[in-house]
Amino acid sequence: MHKAYYIYILSNFKRNVIYVGVTSNLRRRVWEHKQNLVEGFSKKYKVHDLIYFETFSDPISAIEREKQIKSWSRGKKDGLIKKANPKLKDLYNEIL
């Protein structure tokens, strides 16, 4: 079986806060954020909605991409998200 790795971007209800992360289990990780099981930034700012993700076949590529996106300006991140998800809808149900 082929293992997958993901970078993901979450946002709050108002879409004015974003969080970039990496995981090997996207469904579980987003669920954990939605249940406020992840301490820190995402819990504090109620960052629960999956608005963007990418899939990778190896963890090194996923981690490098996460670091790349984290280094971008907010405007560049918003452009990436809106290109793939123009309505900024929560994609969680699509990955279930």
Secondary structure, 3 states (H helix, E strand, C coil): CCCCEEEEEEECCCCCCEEEEEECCHHHHHHHHHCCCCCCHHHHCCCCEEEEEEEECCHHHHHHHHHHHHHCCHHHHHHHHHHHCCCCCCCHHHHC
